Amino acid sequence: MRLKRTFAAFAVLTAATFAMSLAVPAFADDNDRGNGNGNGNGNGNGNGLNAVPFEFVGSAADCGGTAGSRIVTAAWLHGMGLPDNGGDAALNGSPATRNDPHFGLLLSKNGPTPDCSSAGATINGIRRNSTITELGFDFRNGGHCGAGAPRFNVTTTAGDTYFFGCAAGAQTPAPQDPAQWTRVRFTTSAHGFPTAPPFVFGTTQVRSVSIVYDEGTDTPSTQDPNGIGLAVLDNIDVNGQLIRSGPTGDADKQVDKENRKNKNDKDD
């Protein structure tokens, strides 16, 4: 059964990787300000990087098996994550951060892994032909952290695609809430798949980077023994630069929309 799930997951991730190659480019153009590793302007993270949510639903032909259905969700939601302001010194649940939006990236797949669907986020703002020195994120304990999801998909300029799954990374307590969140880092080729030819951090040039979540409720993990089928991420790390919220404007719209809903509920 585990082998079948592995093949199903790779079919979905292959289809999702192809779909994302047709999506919005993940790299800044030559006119964008930056230092070559994603330090520019234009979003709420202050470093030129964005993690733009996407939802992929494919056909049976895309994955070579079960057609996808609309059981996936990807969104930056306020109140779901760690403090956005103050860096790792801003502790979750402290009075000093009560007005912080606490955005977190929700990734959910409400059904079986073989379903040809995935949630994720495209990393925008990395310079074309730049190198990756480290990748990572913080995840909320109790959510899914499997071998295949959530993971980074990294495609190189040579056309090779590497997968860095949550369970394979080095894990430590997350500084902003060490009891409830875990920090994951990928810094060596041993953290990725495939291992040959190896992805060499700091040397291999990349073309695109994305986060993909496609393991469903039939795939448990150590953190998720019942197969909850979702993960909440924050502090997405690309070369030491952290993405703490969604693109400027999108996050504000989400807050305004939810605030209007709450106001209407009170008025009813």
BELPEGI-V787196 format. One record per residue. N is the residue number from 0. RES is the residue in one letter. PHI is phi in whole degrees, -180 to 180 (* if undefined). PSI is psi as a letter, one per 30 degrees, with the letter a starting at -180 (999 if undefined). BURIAL is + if it has 9 or more other C-alpha atoms within 8 Angstrom, else -. Layout:
n	res	phi	psi	burial
N	RES	PHI	PSI	BURIAL
N	RES	PHI	PSI	BURIAL
This chain:
n	res	phi	psi	burial
0	M	*	e	-
1	R	-62	e	-
2	L	-65	e	-
3	K	-63	e	-
4	R	-64	e	+
5	T	-63	e	-
6	F	-64	e	-
7	A	-63	e	+
8	A	-63	e	+
9	F	-69	e	-
10	A	-64	e	+
11	V	-67	e	+
12	L	-65	e	+
13	T	-66	e	+
14	A	-65	e	+
15	A	-66	e	+
16	T	-62	e	+
17	F	-64	e	-
18	A	-61	e	+
19	M	-70	f	+
20	S	-69	f	+
21	L	-96	f	-
22	A	-87	a	-
23	V	-61	k	-
24	P	-56	k	-
25	A	-89	g	+
26	F	-125	k	+
27	A	-71	k	+
28	D	-84	l	-
29	D	-68	f	-
30	N	-92	f	-
31	D	-75	k	-
32	R	-77	k	-
33	G	169	l	+
34	N	-112	g	-
35	G	98	f	-
36	N	-127	h	+
37	G	94	g	+
38	N	-100	j	+
39	G	-136	b	+
40	N	-130	l	+
41	G	112	g	-
42	N	-148	l	+
43	G	-80	f	-
44	N	-92	f	+
45	G	75	g	+
46	N	-131	g	+
47	G	82	f	+
48	L	-100	k	+
49	N	-130	k	+
50	A	-118	j	+
51	V	-94	j	+
52	P	-64	k	+
53	F	-143	l	+
54	E	-130	k	+
55	F	-114	k	+
56	V	-129	j	+
57	G	-107	l	+
58	S	-91	l	+
59	A	-61	e	+
60	A	-68	e	-
61	D	-63	e	+
62	C	-110	f	+
63	G	69	h	-
64	G	-169	c	-
65	T	-78	k	+
66	A	-65	l	+
67	G	-79	l	+
68	S	-135	l	+
69	R	-83	i	-
70	I	-119	g	+
71	V	-118	k	+
72	T	-140	k	+
73	A	-141	k	+
74	A	-164	k	+
75	W	-82	k	+
76	L	-124	k	+
77	H	-76	k	+
78	G	86	f	-
79	M	-94	f	+
80	G	-122	a	+
81	L	-90	l	+
82	P	-56	k	+
83	D	-89	f	+
84	N	-106	k	-
85	G	94	g	-
86	G	64	a	-
87	D	-71	f	-
88	A	-80	f	-
89	A	-86	j	+
90	L	-88	k	+
91	N	-66	k	+
92	G	85	g	-
93	S	-88	l	-
94	P	-57	e	-
95	A	-67	f	-
96	T	-111	g	+
97	R	-64	f	-
98	N	-96	g	-
99	D	-71	k	-
100	P	-69	f	-
101	H	52	h	+
102	F	-71	k	+
103	G	-137	l	+
104	L	-94	j	+
105	L	-87	k	+
106	L	-125	k	+
107	S	-140	k	+
108	K	-133	j	+
109	N	-92	i	+
110	G	172	a	+
111	P	-74	l	+
112	T	-58	e	+
113	P	-64	f	+
114	D	-57	k	+
115	C	-77	i	+
116	S	-155	l	+
117	S	-158	l	+
118	A	-114	l	+
119	G	179	a	+
120	A	-150	k	+
121	T	-90	k	+
122	I	-87	j	+
123	N	-105	k	+
124	G	108	g	+
125	I	-90	k	+
126	R	-66	k	+
127	R	-60	k	+
128	N	70	g	-
129	S	-78	l	+
130	T	-112	l	+
131	I	-110	k	+
132	T	-98	f	+
133	E	-164	l	+
134	L	-133	l	+
135	G	173	a	+
136	F	-168	l	+
137	D	-102	k	+
138	F	-125	k	+
139	R	-77	k	+
140	N	-58	k	-
141	G	98	f	-
142	G	-86	a	+
143	H	-83	k	+
144	C	-140	i	+
145	G	-105	a	+
146	A	-67	f	-
147	G	-112	f	+
148	A	-162	k	+
149	P	-67	l	+
150	R	-146	l	+
151	F	-93	k	+
152	N	-102	k	+
153	V	-121	j	+
154	T	-106	k	+
155	T	-89	l	+
156	T	-67	f	+
157	A	-83	f	-
158	G	95	g	-
159	D	-84	k	-
160	T	-116	k	-
161	Y	-119	k	+
162	F	-119	k	+
163	F	-120	j	+
164	G	-83	k	+
165	C	-49	e	+
166	A	-67	f	-
167	A	-86	f	+
168	G	-80	l	+
169	A	-77	k	-
170	Q	-116	k	-
171	T	-142	l	-
172	P	-61	k	+
173	A	-72	k	+
174	P	-58	e	-
175	Q	-79	f	+
176	D	-162	i	+
177	P	-65	f	+
178	A	-82	f	-
179	Q	-119	f	-
180	W	-132	l	+
181	T	-124	k	+
182	R	-96	k	+
183	V	-119	k	+
184	R	-132	k	+
185	F	-119	j	+
186	T	-136	f	+
187	T	-134	l	+
188	S	-63	f	+
189	A	-66	f	-
190	H	-80	f	+
191	G	-116	l	+
192	F	-145	k	+
193	P	-76	l	-
194	T	-98	f	+
195	A	-138	k	-
196	P	-65	k	-
197	P	-72	k	-
198	F	-86	j	+
199	V	-102	j	-
200	F	-62	k	+
201	G	87	f	-
202	T	-127	e	-
203	T	-66	k	+
204	Q	-84	k	+
205	V	-113	l	+
206	R	-109	e	+
207	S	-155	l	+
208	V	-138	k	+
209	S	-147	l	+
210	I	-109	k	+
211	V	-128	k	+
212	Y	-128	j	+
213	D	-140	g	+
214	E	-88	k	+
215	G	-100	a	+
216	T	-74	f	+
217	D	-97	g	+
218	T	-124	j	+
219	P	-78	l	+
220	S	-142	l	+
221	T	-59	e	-
222	Q	-75	f	+
223	D	-133	i	+
224	P	-67	f	-
225	N	-96	f	-
226	G	73	i	+
227	I	-75	f	+
228	G	76	g	+
229	L	-153	l	+
230	A	-144	k	+
231	V	-116	k	+
232	L	-114	l	+
233	D	-156	l	+
234	N	49	h	+
235	I	-66	k	+
236	D	-106	k	+
237	V	-129	j	+
238	N	57	h	+
239	G	81	f	-
240	Q	-94	k	+
241	L	-101	k	+
242	I	-99	j	+
243	R	-107	f	+
244	S	-157	l	+
245	G	-77	l	+
246	P	-57	k	+
247	T	-57	k	+
248	G	102	e	-
249	D	-62	e	-
250	A	-64	e	+
251	D	-63	e	-
252	K	-62	e	-
253	Q	-63	e	+
254	V	-63	e	+
255	D	-61	e	-
256	K	-62	e	-
257	E	-70	e	-
258	N	-64	e	-
259	R	-63	e	-
260	K	-63	e	-
261	N	-64	e	-
262	K	-65	e	-
263	N	-63	e	-
264	D	-63	e	-
265	K	-69	e	-
266	D	-73	f	-
267	D	-67	999	-
